[in-house]
């Protein structure tokens, strides 16, 4: 039973390190499994929480996660910003996690029953709510929208099912094998022309995933010693040429055979696919073997926090490729035409810097060489750096560049993203939880909305306290809400937070200074239960008056206004 013992110990350590030791063991296991499965992507803990759909009427699905180009999509409204194109890679992960020490038929029986309903495009949200909880219904509607977009745009779509248990190994009897095969055959008839896998993960496989570390240091091999160029002792960089073969290996993840997405996180655009420029880059790599590639290309810019020079190589830590994503992905797309003997090279600049302000200036300068919407560069705004610095003084980590603190191993319950902050501020300080729920990625798209939410004149303490209130609500939902009501509670989380804030202050009308001064520790389980009950009763009253379904109501600004009036 060695694998089980190790897994239990690692899960406990994982829960303690990330601040949810108070959560029930089965809930811990769900988070543990989902985070291991997404470790090499830039998925945040909040996004994992949002993807959890377990509870009553969950169809045998604990977690329903959708990634477009390794970027998590949480609502249908996100699709307006995360465009699906022919170059997009869409991955759907469906996870069931059970703390049982063996695999059982019941999970496959649930999937065999629920998945035809999920894929039945004729069933409306109201139909789905009769058999599934509201959290799952929202994810089903999102999956359908992504599925349709993938077909329309000829995008690459894959679906991976994971059944995780504490079994010692993934060896199973003939009955389980037959059920697995039956379910796989069923899904292949429901979602055609799509790679589908059904995976059994035991303690052994989960321990392998747990022991994998996100890649933070890489070695880049140059054709000759790169030229060192120093401004000062602390400000320096290197310039040199790298063979296409070595650069291809640098950006490729040997474990998955895919591009290391994490090192491209600072780019404002993902790969644009077969646009004219990329076609020409691809043609040059594929067809022009008599000329050096760097003659025709502007090259790659890399920033690293630590740089150690080796013979004809640099050892880099905390790597970010900030310019040259289209070139990099075009090289990857032509990987079958690039050999180790190919003498052609690409120009690479490596800048060593730990100064966040300097890094932001370099990223801005690199990205503004092409016309882009300013919204895509919010992370480099001075106010965002100031919020990050303030959070650090309070012992929290503001992940304005997504994945930065996660990759440093900081506790999940102390990391907040720009999106987390914006949604919390909108819910609590603007009395508008519905908009925060409906438009998680677009509430800061316009300058007017962005500047209003992240007003530098407002106390940053109110920003942080707002996030902490939302976090308290999320923890309460996971640990204290009955499984039959958990899906509803997750959908109402921002509304519960809005009510909880009013409870703490003693008034439904309050200001930033009031939120800054609240004592989060006073937000007890009893108060949160009252906030949930209040939100639920107001929701039911509104539903009876309007006839709308729950999913639409929680995203309706009219409901936010109604809730405030009813408090």
C-alpha positions as CSV (number, residue, x, y, z in Angstrom):
1,X,0.0,0.0,0.0
2,X,3.0,2.3,-0.4
3,X,1.5,4.4,-3.1
4,X,-1.6,5.1,-1.1
5,X,0.3,6.0,2.0
6,X,2.6,8.4,0.0
7,X,-0.4,9.9,-1.8
8,X,-2.3,10.6,1.4
9,X,0.7,12.2,3.0
10,X,1.3,14.4,-0.1
11,X,-2.3,15.4,-0.3
12,X,-2.3,16.4,3.4
13,X,0.9,18.4,2.9
14,X,-0.6,20.0,-0.3
15,X,-3.7,21.0,1.7
16,X,-1.7,22.4,4.5
17,X,0.6,24.4,2.2
18,X,-2.3,25.9,0.2
19,X,-4.6,26.8,3.1
20,X,-7.5,24.3,2.8
21,X,-6.6,21.8,5.5
22,X,-10.1,22.5,7.0
23,X,-11.8,21.2,3.9
24,X,-13.2,17.6,3.9
25,X,-10.8,14.9,2.6
26,X,-12.9,14.3,-0.5
27,X,-12.8,18.0,-1.4
28,X,-9.1,18.2,-0.8
29,X,-8.7,15.2,-3.2
30,X,-10.7,16.9,-5.9
31,X,-8.5,20.0,-5.8
32,X,-5.4,17.9,-5.5
33,X,-6.2,15.9,-8.6
34,X,-7.3,18.8,-10.7
35,X,-4.2,20.9,-9.9
36,X,-1.9,18.0,-10.7
37,X,-3.6,17.5,-14.1
38,X,-3.2,21.1,-14.9
39,X,0.2,21.7,-13.3
40,X,2.0,22.4,-16.6
41,X,-0.6,24.9,-17.7
42,X,-1.1,28.4,-16.3
43,X,-4.4,27.5,-14.7
44,X,-5.0,29.3,-11.4
45,X,-6.4,27.9,-8.2
46,X,-9.5,30.2,-8.6
47,X,-10.1,28.8,-12.0
48,X,-9.9,25.3,-10.6
49,X,-12.4,26.2,-8.0
50,X,-14.7,27.6,-10.6
51,X,-14.4,24.3,-12.6
52,X,-15.5,22.2,-9.6
53,X,-19.1,21.0,-10.2
54,X,-19.5,18.2,-7.6
55,X,-22.5,17.9,-5.3
56,X,-26.0,16.7,-5.9
57,X,-26.9,16.0,-9.5
58,X,-23.3,16.3,-10.7
59,X,-23.6,13.6,-13.4
60,X,-20.5,11.9,-12.0
61,X,-18.4,15.0,-12.9
62,X,-16.4,16.7,-10.1
63,X,-14.5,19.0,-12.4
64,X,-15.2,20.3,-15.9
65,X,-12.3,22.3,-17.2
66,X,-12.0,23.9,-20.6
67,X,-8.8,25.3,-22.0
68,X,-8.3,27.3,-25.2
69,X,-4.6,27.6,-26.1
70,X,-3.9,26.6,-22.4
71,X,-6.0,29.5,-21.2
72,X,-8.9,28.6,-19.0
73,X,-12.4,29.6,-20.2
74,X,-14.9,30.0,-17.3
75,X,-18.0,31.4,-18.9
76,X,-19.6,31.7,-22.4
77,X,-19.0,35.4,-22.2
78,X,-15.2,34.7,-22.1
79,X,-15.4,33.4,-25.7
80,X,-15.9,36.9,-26.9
81,X,-12.4,37.7,-25.7
82,X,-10.7,34.3,-26.1
83,X,-11.3,33.8,-29.8
84,X,-11.4,30.3,-31.2
85,X,-9.7,30.1,-34.6
86,X,-8.4,27.4,-36.9
87,X,-5.1,27.6,-35.1
88,X,-6.6,27.2,-31.6
89,X,-6.0,24.2,-29.4
90,X,-9.1,23.4,-27.3
91,X,-8.8,20.9,-24.5
92,X,-11.7,19.7,-22.4
93,X,-10.9,17.9,-19.1
94,X,-13.6,16.0,-17.3
95,X,-12.5,14.7,-13.9
96,X,-14.1,12.4,-11.3
97,X,-12.1,12.0,-8.1
98,X,-12.9,9.5,-5.4
99,X,-11.0,8.8,-2.2
100,X,-12.1,5.1,-2.5
101,X,-9.2,2.6,-2.6
102,X,-10.3,1.1,-5.8
103,X,-12.0,1.9,-9.1
104,X,-15.8,1.2,-9.3
105,X,-18.4,0.7,-12.1
106,X,-20.6,3.5,-10.6
107,X,-18.5,6.3,-12.1
108,X,-18.7,4.8,-15.6
109,X,-22.4,4.2,-15.2
110,X,-22.9,7.9,-14.2
111,X,-20.9,9.0,-17.2
112,X,-22.7,6.7,-19.6
113,X,-26.0,8.2,-18.3
114,X,-25.0,11.8,-18.2
115,X,-22.7,12.3,-21.2
116,X,-25.5,11.8,-23.8
117,X,-27.5,14.5,-22.0
118,X,-24.4,16.8,-22.1
119,X,-24.1,16.3,-25.8
120,X,-27.8,16.6,-26.7
121,X,-27.8,20.1,-28.2
122,X,-31.6,20.0,-28.3
123,X,-31.8,20.2,-24.5
124,X,-32.1,23.8,-23.2
125,X,-30.6,25.1,-19.9
126,X,-34.1,24.7,-18.3
127,X,-34.1,21.0,-19.4
128,X,-30.6,20.5,-18.0
129,X,-31.4,22.0,-14.7
130,X,-34.0,19.2,-14.2
131,X,-31.2,16.7,-14.0
132,X,-27.9,18.6,-13.2
133,X,-26.9,21.2,-10.7
134,X,-26.5,24.8,-11.8
135,X,-22.7,24.7,-11.7
136,X,-22.6,21.7,-14.1
137,X,-25.2,23.2,-16.4
138,X,-23.2,26.3,-16.8
139,X,-20.1,24.3,-17.8
140,X,-22.2,22.1,-20.1
141,X,-23.5,25.2,-21.9
142,X,-19.9,26.5,-22.1
143,X,-18.7,23.2,-23.5
144,X,-21.4,23.2,-26.1
145,X,-20.5,26.7,-27.2
146,X,-16.8,25.8,-27.5
147,X,-17.6,22.6,-29.3
148,X,-19.7,24.4,-31.8
149,X,-17.0,27.1,-32.3
150,X,-14.4,24.5,-32.7
151,X,-16.3,22.8,-35.5
152,X,-17.2,26.1,-37.2
153,X,-13.6,27.3,-37.1
154,X,-11.9,23.9,-37.7
155,X,-10.0,24.2,-34.4
156,X,-8.3,21.3,-32.8
157,X,-10.6,19.9,-30.1
158,X,-9.7,17.0,-27.6
159,X,-11.6,15.6,-24.7
160,X,-9.8,13.8,-21.8
161,X,-11.7,12.0,-19.1
162,X,-9.9,11.2,-15.8
163,X,-11.2,8.9,-13.1
164,X,-8.9,9.3,-10.1
165,X,-8.9,7.1,-7.0
166,X,-6.6,6.1,-4.2
167,X,-6.2,2.6,-5.7
168,X,-2.7,1.3,-5.4
169,X,-2.3,0.8,-9.1
170,X,-4.4,1.3,-12.2
171,X,-4.8,-2.4,-12.9
172,X,-8.5,-3.2,-13.0
173,X,-10.7,-6.2,-13.5
174,X,-12.5,-7.1,-16.7
175,X,-15.8,-5.5,-15.7
176,X,-14.1,-2.0,-15.3
177,X,-12.2,-2.5,-18.5
178,X,-15.4,-3.3,-20.3
179,X,-17.2,-0.3,-18.9
180,X,-14.3,2.0,-19.8
181,X,-14.4,0.6,-23.4
182,X,-18.2,1.0,-23.5
183,X,-18.0,4.6,-22.4
184,X,-15.2,5.5,-24.8
185,X,-17.2,4.0,-27.7
186,X,-20.2,6.0,-26.6
187,X,-18.4,9.3,-26.5
188,X,-16.9,8.7,-29.9
189,X,-20.3,8.4,-31.4
190,X,-21.5,11.6,-29.6
191,X,-18.5,13.8,-30.4
192,X,-17.2,12.7,-33.8
193,X,-13.8,13.4,-35.3
194,X,-12.4,14.4,-32.0
195,X,-9.5,12.7,-30.0
196,X,-11.0,11.3,-26.8
197,X,-9.2,9.5,-24.0
198,X,-10.5,7.8,-20.9
199,X,-7.8,7.6,-18.2
200,X,-7.6,5.7,-14.9
201,X,-5.3,7.4,-12.4
202,X,-4.3,5.5,-9.3
203,X,-2.1,6.5,-6.5
204,X,0.9,5.6,-8.6
205,X,0.0,7.9,-11.5
206,X,-1.1,10.7,-9.2
207,X,2.3,10.5,-7.3
208,X,4.1,10.8,-10.7
209,X,2.1,13.9,-11.5
210,X,2.8,15.3,-8.0
211,X,6.5,14.8,-8.3
212,X,6.7,16.6,-11.6
213,X,7.8,20.2,-11.1
214,X,6.8,23.1,-13.3
215,X,9.7,23.9,-15.5
216,X,11.4,27.1,-14.2
217,X,15.0,26.7,-15.4
218,X,16.1,25.9,-18.9
219,X,19.4,25.7,-20.9
220,X,19.7,27.5,-24.2
221,X,22.5,26.3,-26.5
222,X,24.1,28.9,-28.9
223,X,26.0,28.3,-32.1
224,X,28.9,30.1,-30.5
225,X,29.5,31.9,-27.2
226,X,26.8,34.7,-27.0
227,X,28.1,38.2,-26.8
228,X,27.7,39.8,-23.3
229,X,26.6,43.4,-23.3
230,X,26.6,45.2,-19.9
231,X,25.0,48.5,-19.0
232,X,26.0,48.2,-15.3
233,X,27.1,45.3,-13.1
234,X,23.5,44.4,-12.4
235,X,22.0,45.3,-15.8
236,X,23.3,43.1,-18.6
237,X,22.3,40.8,-21.4
238,X,23.5,38.6,-24.2
239,X,23.1,38.4,-28.0
240,X,23.8,35.5,-30.2
241,X,22.4,33.0,-32.7
242,X,20.8,29.6,-31.8
243,X,20.3,26.8,-34.2
244,X,16.7,26.2,-35.1
245,X,17.1,22.6,-33.8
246,X,18.3,23.8,-30.4
247,X,15.7,26.6,-30.2
248,X,13.0,24.0,-31.0
249,X,14.1,21.9,-28.1
250,X,14.2,24.9,-25.9
251,X,10.5,25.8,-26.4
252,X,9.3,22.1,-26.6
253,X,8.1,20.2,-23.5
254,X,9.4,16.6,-23.9
255,X,6.8,15.3,-21.5
256,X,3.8,16.4,-23.6
257,X,5.4,17.0,-27.1
258,X,3.8,20.5,-27.1
259,X,5.1,24.0,-26.7
260,X,6.0,25.1,-23.2
261,X,3.2,27.6,-23.0
262,X,4.3,28.9,-19.6
263,X,7.4,30.7,-21.0
264,X,5.2,32.6,-23.4
265,X,2.8,34.0,-20.8
266,X,4.1,37.6,-21.1
267,X,3.0,37.8,-24.7
268,X,-0.2,39.6,-25.4
269,X,-1.2,37.4,-28.3
270,X,-1.2,33.7,-28.7
271,X,-0.2,32.0,-32.0
272,X,-2.2,33.6,-34.8
273,X,-2.0,30.5,-37.1
274,X,-1.9,30.6,-40.8
275,X,-1.9,34.4,-41.2
276,X,0.3,35.8,-44.0
277,X,3.3,36.6,-41.9
278,X,3.3,33.2,-40.2
279,X,2.9,31.4,-43.6
280,X,6.0,33.2,-44.9
281,X,8.0,32.3,-41.8
282,X,6.9,28.7,-42.2
283,X,7.8,28.7,-45.9
284,X,11.2,30.1,-45.2
285,X,11.9,27.4,-42.6
286,X,10.6,24.6,-44.8
287,X,11.8,25.7,-48.3
288,X,14.8,28.0,-48.0
289,X,17.6,25.8,-46.8
290,X,20.3,27.8,-48.6
291,X,20.0,31.0,-46.6
292,X,20.3,31.5,-42.9
293,X,17.0,32.0,-41.1
294,X,18.1,35.0,-39.0
295,X,18.8,37.1,-42.1
296,X,15.0,37.3,-42.7
297,X,13.7,37.4,-39.1
298,X,13.7,40.0,-36.2
299,X,14.5,37.3,-33.7
300,X,13.5,36.4,-30.2
301,X,13.7,38.4,-26.9
302,X,13.9,36.5,-23.6
303,X,14.0,37.8,-20.1
304,X,15.3,35.7,-17.2
305,X,15.7,36.4,-13.5
306,X,19.0,34.5,-13.4
307,X,21.5,33.9,-16.2
308,X,24.6,31.8,-15.9
309,X,27.0,31.6,-18.9
310,X,28.3,28.2,-19.9
311,X,30.4,27.3,-22.9
312,X,28.2,28.1,-25.9
313,X,25.1,28.1,-23.7
314,X,23.1,30.1,-21.1
315,X,21.4,28.6,-18.1
316,X,18.2,30.6,-17.5
317,X,15.8,30.7,-14.5
318,X,12.2,32.1,-14.5
319,X,12.2,32.3,-18.3
320,X,9.8,34.6,-20.2
321,X,9.9,34.8,-24.0
322,X,8.4,38.3,-24.4
323,X,8.8,38.9,-28.1
324,X,8.9,36.4,-31.0
325,X,5.9,34.1,-30.1
326,X,4.8,34.0,-33.8
327,X,8.3,33.0,-34.9
328,X,8.6,30.5,-32.1
329,X,5.3,28.8,-32.8
330,X,6.1,28.8,-36.6
331,X,9.4,27.0,-35.8
332,X,7.5,24.5,-33.7
333,X,4.9,24.0,-36.5
334,X,7.8,23.1,-38.9
335,X,9.5,20.8,-36.4
336,X,9.3,17.8,-38.8
337,X,11.4,19.7,-41.3
338,X,14.1,20.7,-38.9
339,X,17.0,18.4,-38.2
340,X,19.9,18.4,-35.8
341,X,22.3,18.9,-38.7
342,X,20.4,21.9,-40.0
343,X,22.9,24.8,-39.7
344,X,20.4,27.6,-39.9
345,X,20.0,29.9,-36.8
346,X,17.6,32.4,-35.2
347,X,18.8,35.6,-33.5
348,X,18.2,35.6,-29.7
349,X,18.5,38.4,-27.2
350,X,18.6,37.4,-23.5
351,X,18.1,40.1,-20.9
352,X,18.8,39.5,-17.2
353,X,16.6,41.5,-14.9
354,X,14.9,41.1,-11.5
355,X,13.6,44.7,-11.6
356,X,9.8,44.3,-12.1
357,X,9.4,47.9,-13.4
358,X,12.2,47.4,-16.0
359,X,10.8,44.1,-17.1
360,X,7.4,45.7,-17.6
361,X,9.0,48.5,-19.7
362,X,10.7,46.0,-21.9
363,X,7.5,44.0,-22.3
364,X,5.6,47.1,-23.2
365,X,8.3,48.3,-25.7
366,X,8.4,44.8,-27.3
367,X,4.6,44.4,-27.6
368,X,3.9,48.0,-28.7
369,X,5.9,47.4,-31.8
370,X,2.6,46.0,-33.1
371,X,-0.8,47.8,-32.7
372,X,-2.7,46.2,-29.8
373,X,-5.5,47.1,-27.4
374,X,-4.1,48.7,-24.3
375,X,-6.4,46.4,-22.2
376,X,-4.0,43.5,-23.0
377,X,-1.2,45.2,-21.1
378,X,-3.0,46.0,-17.9
379,X,-0.6,43.9,-15.9
380,X,2.2,46.4,-16.5
381,X,0.3,49.5,-15.3
382,X,1.8,51.4,-12.4
383,X,-1.3,50.8,-10.3
384,X,-1.0,47.1,-10.7
385,X,2.6,47.1,-9.5
386,X,1.6,49.2,-6.6
387,X,-1.2,46.8,-5.7
388,X,1.3,43.9,-5.9
389,X,3.7,45.7,-3.6
390,X,0.9,46.5,-1.1
391,X,-0.3,42.8,-1.1
392,X,3.3,41.7,-0.4
393,X,3.5,43.9,2.7
394,X,0.3,42.1,3.9
395,X,1.6,38.6,3.2
396,X,-0.3,38.0,0.0
397,X,0.8,37.6,-3.6
398,X,-0.9,39.6,-6.4
399,X,-0.3,37.6,-9.5
400,X,-0.6,40.4,-12.0
401,X,1.4,38.3,-14.4
402,X,-0.5,35.1,-14.3
403,X,1.4,32.1,-12.9
404,X,4.4,34.1,-11.5
405,X,3.8,33.3,-7.8
406,X,2.3,29.9,-8.5
407,X,5.5,28.8,-10.2
408,X,7.4,30.0,-7.1
409,X,5.4,27.6,-5.0
410,X,3.5,30.3,-2.9
411,X,0.4,29.1,-1.1
412,X,-2.7,29.0,-3.4
413,X,-4.9,30.7,-0.8
414,X,-2.6,33.7,-0.7
415,X,-2.4,34.2,-4.5
416,X,-4.8,36.5,-6.3
417,X,-4.9,37.5,-10.0
418,X,-6.0,40.8,-11.5
419,X,-9.2,39.0,-12.5
420,X,-9.8,37.8,-8.9
421,X,-9.3,41.3,-7.7
422,X,-11.5,43.0,-10.3
423,X,-14.4,40.6,-9.7
424,X,-14.2,41.0,-5.9
425,X,-14.1,44.8,-6.2
426,X,-17.0,44.8,-8.7
427,X,-19.1,42.5,-6.4
428,X,-18.5,44.2,-3.1
429,X,-17.4,47.8,-3.6
430,X,-19.7,48.4,-6.7
431,X,-22.6,46.3,-5.3
432,X,-22.7,44.4,-8.6
433,X,-21.9,40.7,-8.2
434,X,-23.9,39.8,-11.3
435,X,-21.6,41.6,-13.7
436,X,-18.6,40.1,-11.9
437,X,-20.1,36.6,-12.4
438,X,-21.1,37.3,-16.0
439,X,-18.0,39.0,-17.4
440,X,-15.0,37.8,-15.5
441,X,-12.5,38.7,-18.2
442,X,-14.2,41.8,-19.7
443,X,-15.1,43.9,-16.7
444,X,-11.8,45.7,-17.1
445,X,-11.8,45.8,-20.9
446,X,-12.8,49.4,-21.2
447,X,-10.7,52.2,-19.8
448,X,-13.7,53.7,-18.0
449,X,-14.5,50.4,-16.2
450,X,-10.9,49.6,-15.5
451,X,-10.0,53.0,-14.1
452,X,-13.1,52.9,-12.0
453,X,-12.3,49.5,-10.5
454,X,-8.6,50.1,-10.0
455,X,-8.8,53.7,-8.8
456,X,-5.4,54.6,-7.5
457,X,-7.0,57.1,-5.1
458,X,-8.9,54.4,-3.3
459,X,-7.3,52.5,-0.4
460,X,-5.7,49.3,-1.5
461,X,-6.7,47.8,1.7
462,X,-10.3,47.8,0.5
463,X,-9.2,45.9,-2.6
464,X,-7.5,43.2,-0.6
465,X,-10.3,42.9,1.9
466,X,-12.8,42.4,-0.9
467,X,-10.7,39.5,-2.3
468,X,-10.4,38.0,1.2
469,X,-14.2,38.2,1.7
470,X,-14.7,36.3,-1.6
471,X,-12.1,33.8,-0.6
472,X,-13.9,33.2,2.7
473,X,-17.1,32.6,0.9
474,X,-15.4,30.1,-1.4
475,X,-13.9,28.2,1.5
476,X,-17.3,28.2,3.3
477,X,-18.9,26.7,0.2
478,X,-16.3,24.0,-0.1
479,X,-16.2,23.1,3.6
480,X,-19.7,23.8,5.0
481,X,-22.4,23.8,2.4
482,X,-24.3,20.5,2.0
483,X,-23.3,18.7,-1.2
484,X,-26.9,19.0,-2.5
485,X,-26.7,22.8,-2.4
486,X,-23.0,23.3,-3.2
487,X,-23.6,23.9,-7.0
488,X,-26.1,26.6,-6.2
489,X,-23.8,28.2,-3.6
490,X,-20.9,28.3,-6.0
491,X,-23.1,30.1,-8.6
492,X,-24.1,32.6,-5.8
493,X,-20.6,33.1,-4.4
494,X,-20.2,36.7,-5.4
495,X,-23.7,37.6,-4.2
496,X,-23.0,35.9,-0.9
497,X,-19.8,37.9,-0.6
498,X,-21.8,41.1,-1.3
499,X,-24.3,40.2,1.5
500,X,-21.5,39.1,3.9
501,X,-19.8,42.5,3.5
502,X,-23.0,44.3,4.4
503,X,-23.3,42.0,7.4
504,X,-19.8,42.9,8.6
505,X,-20.4,46.6,8.3
506,X,-24.0,46.5,9.5
507,X,-25.4,48.4,6.5
508,X,-26.0,47.5,2.8
509,X,-24.5,50.9,1.9
510,X,-20.8,51.4,2.6
511,X,-17.6,52.9,1.2
512,X,-14.1,51.7,0.5
513,X,-12.9,52.9,3.9
514,X,-15.6,50.7,5.6
515,X,-14.4,47.6,3.8
516,X,-10.8,48.4,4.5
517,X,-11.5,48.5,8.2
518,X,-13.5,45.2,8.5
519,X,-12.1,42.3,10.5
520,X,-12.2,39.3,8.1
521,X,-12.0,36.9,11.1
522,X,-15.4,38.1,12.1
523,X,-16.8,36.5,9.0
524,X,-17.7,33.2,10.8
525,X,-19.3,30.1,9.4
526,X,-22.6,31.2,11.0
527,X,-22.6,34.6,9.3
528,X,-21.7,33.0,6.0
529,X,-24.5,30.5,6.4
530,X,-26.9,33.5,7.0
531,X,-25.5,35.3,3.9
532,X,-26.1,32.1,1.8
533,X,-29.6,31.6,3.1
534,X,-30.4,35.3,2.5
535,X,-29.0,35.1,-1.1
536,X,-30.9,31.9,-1.7
537,X,-34.3,33.2,-0.5
538,X,-33.9,36.4,-2.5
539,X,-33.0,34.3,-5.6
540,X,-36.1,32.2,-5.2
541,X,-38.3,35.2,-4.8
542,X,-36.8,36.9,-7.9
543,X,-37.2,33.6,-9.9
544,X,-40.9,33.4,-8.9
545,X,-41.5,36.9,-10.0
546,X,-39.6,36.8,-13.3
547,X,-39.7,33.1,-14.4
548,X,-36.0,33.2,-15.3
549,X,-33.7,30.2,-14.6
550,X,-31.0,30.3,-12.0
551,X,-28.0,30.6,-14.4
552,X,-29.4,33.7,-16.1
553,X,-30.5,35.3,-12.8
554,X,-27.1,35.2,-11.1
555,X,-25.6,37.0,-14.1
556,X,-28.4,39.6,-14.3
557,X,-27.5,43.2,-13.2
558,X,-31.2,43.7,-12.5
559,X,-30.9,40.9,-9.9
560,X,-27.9,42.7,-8.3
561,X,-30.1,45.8,-7.9
562,X,-33.0,43.7,-6.7
563,X,-30.8,42.0,-4.1
564,X,-29.5,45.4,-2.8
565,X,-33.1,46.6,-2.5
566,X,-34.1,43.5,-0.6
567,X,-31.3,43.6,1.9
